[in-house]
Amino acid sequence: MAELRLQWDRRNGSQFIPSELQTDPKDEAAFRWINEHGDEYPGEWLALDGDQLLAHGTDLAEVAAAARAAGIQFPLLHLVEPPREHPYIRS
């Protein structure tokens, strides 16, 4: 049914965006926060609710539990990749 709606809207010039493809303003705020502050937490998991850091650490389960303990059932969880020692390898 959703595919039929998309085809109809494309044909008729509608700007309909399926709800599953719409962005959440809290997620947008979280990603802005990650872009600004994420490099301060290399190799750590971050739990965010919007632009509020709820918890961070190397153990995903502990970080998620801390976020739930703060009252946020579905935090945005993100792993900050540590910097690579050799970012480019030639063969």
ZILINDA-V965176 format. One line per field, one symbol per residue. phi: phi as a letter, one per 30 degrees, with the letter a starting at -180 (. if undefined). A space follows every 10 residues. Layout:
phi = ???
This chain:
phi = .ddddddedd dcidcebeed cddceddddd ddddddbedd bdicdccbbi ccdcaaldce dddddddddd jcdbddcbcd dddddbdbbc c
